[in-house]
Amino acid sequence: MKRWAEGKSSAYIYTRYGNPTLRVAEEKIAALEGAEAGMVTSSGMAAISSALLGALKQGDEVISSAQLYGGTYRLMRDVFPDMGITVRHVATSLDGIEALVTPRTKVLYVETPTNPTLRLVNLEKAAAFAKKHNLVSIIDNTFATPILQKPIAMGFDMVVHSATKYLGGHSDIIAGAAAGSQKWMDRVRHMVIYLGGSMDPGAAFLLIRGIKTVGVRIQQQCANAMAVAKFLQQHPKVAQVHYPGLKSHADHALAKKQMKGFGSMLAFDLKGGLPAARKFCDRIQLFLLAASLGGVESLVVLPIYTSHYNMSLDELAAAGVTPGTVRVSVGLEDVEDLLADLKQALA
């Protein structure tokens, strides 16, 4: 114990500081992302907050993509100001980003594809900007997963995940993950130890199980999602479909360039607005009405009641969300059954 306290031993003495099952999960995450080291946490938000706070201190500034998962957005909007950290938002196009840099800017944070409208950030452009200004670059890679997108290879310093989603894959754990250089993972680990966001070894065991099938799951989910997106695009009650695999999507060309597939997340706007969206979610049967994503089951949810609750109309507009937006996570069910369920619910 004395040797451990002096930093001369790496023995496992307490799970918050380290655990052999967690270490196996961390090594798998690092291997998937092509990173030097990995870190697992109790939730996706624990990974995001620990990565950000590992790179920031009072008086620092962050440049973040404007379209974010609602939990991340509220962390930056409601918590960071009380810590003396300033956040400046930029469009996913990164237009005007040079004007946002100040001597206090320390971090560039992006999410791509975004939640829930699947807009993309040009990763090579973002990483080059961060290097030019000596910023720590962090990306939420939850939607794409390391199967479809490798941000570390494109120059990013850190990758974060809600491992609850595709990495776990079975909707039975809450988990987070980060990957990057040993230097940055040591900083993340430091924040996890002192803020308490450590993963339970039982969850780590289930995460390891989920990782074993992530490649084949995502391959089939992508195929199912494309069929669902094409069906919705042709439906008369649907105003717009947000899926990067469709040529109509604003970032379709970029998705083809920097991703190995288009993913299994999509969103669509119903012409009848919120009343129509509520009726749709009440009518759906095979799809589950649940606030998660990335598992083997197909899910639908209304962002204004979940990821983007407690946001003003202006904030929703900036995120590309309307009251009639439905987010869809496409699972592994038979695709004809999924289309039949959508057809009856929209009817």
N, C-alpha and C positions, 0 to 999 in steps of 0.2 A: 504493500500500500504506500509505503514511503517512496519507493522507487517510482511508482505511478504518479504520485503527487509532485515529484521533482521532474516529471517529463522524461524519465529514463525507461519507462515500461509502457507497452501498448496493451496491457492486459485488459480484459473485459471485466469491469467492476460494477457497472450500473448502466442500464440500457439507454438512459438519456445521453450518456457519453459515447456509447457504442455497443454493438451487439453482433454476434457472428451471423445471425440470420439477416439482419439489416445489411451487413457488409456484402453478403451474396447478392442481395437485391441491388445494392449500389453499384457493384461491379458489372452487373448485367445492364443497368441503365447507362453506365459510362460506355460500355461496349456498343450498345445500340446507337448512341449518339456520336460515337467516334471521339469521345472526350477522354481526357487524362484521368478524371475522377468523377464520382457520382455521390449523391446524397439523397436519402429518402426522408420524408417528413410525414407528419400526422394528417396533412391535408394539402390540397393544391395551394390554398391561401397561405399556409405555413411556409411552403416552398417559395412562393412569390414574395411574401413579406420578408423572409429571412435573406433571400438573395438581394432584394433592394436595400434593406437595412445593413447588409454586410458591405455595401458599396457607398452608403450615404451617411452623412452626419448633419447636425444642425447647421443651417446656413447654406446647405447645398441645394442644387436645382436639378430637376429631372426633365428631360424632353420625352414625352410619351405619345404614341399614336392615340388619336382621339377615340377611335372605336376600340373598346376594350370589354372584356368580361365585366359585368356589373360590380362584382365583388372587388376587383382590382381598381375600378374607377372610383368606388366609394372609399377604398383605402386611401387613394391619392387625394380625393376631394375632402374627406371628413377627418382623417387622422394625420396625414402628413403636415398640414398647416400648423397643427398644435405642436408638432415636433420641430418646427422651424424649417421644414423642407418645402420648397416651391416646385410646383409641377406646371409645365407648359405643354399644351397639346398641339399636335401637328396632324394634318390629314394623312390618310394611308398613302397618298401619292408622294408624301414628303415635300410637297411644294411649300416654299417659304421657310424651310427648316433652318437655313443659315442665319436668318434674322432672329432666331430664338436662342442662339448660343450666347452665353455670358461667361465671364471668368469663373463663375460659381457652378456652371453646369458640369455635372460629374457622370451622369448616366443617360443612356438612350435605351428606352424600353418600348418594345413593339410586340404586337400580337398578330399573327398571320397564319392561316385565315382568321378573320375576326369573328367574334361572337356577337350577334347571330347572323349577320348579313354576308359573311364569307368574303369580305374585301381582302385584298392582298397588299402586303408591303414588299417592295423590291429589296430582297435581303442583301444582295451584293452592294447596292447603293447605300443601304442603311449601315452596313458594316464599314464601308469605306468612309462614310461621314463620321462615324464614331472614332475610327482610327485617326482621321485628320485632326480631330479636336481632342484627342486623348481621353475619350469617354469610355466608360465600361458599357458594353452592349449586352443587353439581356432580352431574350425572346421567350414568349409563351408559345410552346410548340405543341400544345395539347391537341388541337384539332387535326393537325397534319400528322403528328407522331413521327418518330425517327424512321418509320417505314417509308414515308412519303417525302420527307424533307430533312436535310442535314444542315442545320444552321452553323454548327461548329466548323464544318468544312468551308462554309462561306465567310468565315471570319468573325463570328460572334463569340463573345467571351463566356456567356452563360446561357443555358437553356433551362427553362422551368416547365413543369407539367402538373396538371391535376391527374395523378396516376389513378384516381378514382375511375377515370374514364377509359380510354382505349387500352392503356397498359395493363390495368386490372382486368377490364373487359367483361366482367360478369355482374356488375352492379351490387357487389356484396362487401366492398371495403370503401373507406374514406382514406385517401393517401395522396401524397405529393412527392415530387422528385425534382432534382436539379442535377445538372452536369456541366462540367467545364474543366479548367485547369486545376491542378492540386491547390494552387494558391487561393483561387476563389472558392473552391469547395471547403477549404479550411475556414474561410471567413463565414461561409454559410453554416457550417457545423457549429462554429462559435455562437452564432445567433440562435440556432436551434437549441443548443445546450442551455443558454441563459434565458431564452423566451419560452422554452418548454414545448416546442412543436415536434417532439420526437415521435417516430412511428412505433406502433406496437409490433412485437415480433410475429404475432398471429396474422396481422395484416400483411406483414412482409412476406410470410409464407404464401399467402393467397396471391400477392402481387407476383412473386416468382412463378407460381402456377400460371397466372394469366399471361405473362410475358412469353411463355412457351408457345402460345398459339396466336400471338398478335399479328404475325405476318399473314397467315392464311385467313384469319378473321377479317382483316382490313381489305384484303383483295376481294372477298365476296361482298363485303359491305359496300365497297366502292361501286361494284357492278349493280347491286340493288339500288343504290342511291341514284345512279344515272337513269335507271328505268323510272324511278319515282319522279325525278326532276322533269323528264321528258313528258310524262303523263300530266303532271301539274301544269306545265307550260302550255299545254293544249286545252286545258279546261276553261270553259267560259266564265266561271266564277272566280278565277284566279287572276289578279291584276299583274303580279310580277313574281318570278321565281328567282331566288338568290342561290345559285349553285355555280361554282367556277368551271364545272365541266360543260356548261352550256355556252355556245358561241355568243349568246346574248349578254352574258355576264361581262361587266366592265373590265375584269382582270383575267379573262380567259387566256389570253396570250401569255401573260406573266405566269399563270398557273402551269401552263404547258412547259414553260422554260425552267421553273425552279422547283417543281414538284414531280414526283414519279406517278402520281395519280391525283384524282380530284377530291378524294375523301368521301365520307358518308354523312356529313352534316349538310343540311340545306335549310332554307327558310322560304316562306312564300307569304305574300300579302293578299288577303281576300278583299274582293271589291266591296263587300258589305261592312267593312271595318270591324270594330270590336264586337258588335252583336253577332255578326256572321262567324267570327273567329271563336266566340264562346260556344255557339251552337255546334260548330264543327268539332271542337274538343269534347263536347258532351256526347256527340254522336259516335265518335270513333270507337272501335271495339278491339281490333287486333293490336293496333298501336296503343301503348299505355300512356296515360296522362301523368307524367312524372318529371320531376326537376333533376334530371341528370342527362347523360349522353355517353356514347361510346361503348355501351354494353351489347350483348347479343340480342337484346330485345329492342324493337323499334319503339321510339317514344315521340310524343308531341307535347309542346308546352307553349304558353303565351309568355314571351319575354317580359311584358309589362307587369306580370304578376310574379315573376321569378327573378331571372338574372338582372333585369332592368327596372325593378320596382323602385319606388321612391325617387324617381327622376322626373324633372320638369319636361314639358313638351319640347322645349329648346334642346335639352340634353338628349332626349329621345331622337329628335331630328338629326342631331350631330352624330348619333350612333347608327342612323339609318333605320331606326325602328319605328313602326307605326302601331297604333292600337290594334290593328288588324293583322299584325305579323304573327305567323305561327312558325316556331322553330321545330325542325324534325331531325331526329337522330335515327338513321336507318340501320336496322339490325340484320339478323341472319335468317329471318323467316322466308318462306317461299315467296318469291317476288310477285307471283300472280295473286296470292292471298293478300299481300300488302296493297296492290293496286285495287283489288276488289273492295277492300275496306275503305280506302280513300274515296272510291267512287260512291259508295253508299252514304258515307258521311257528308260528302259535298252535295249530294242530292237532297 
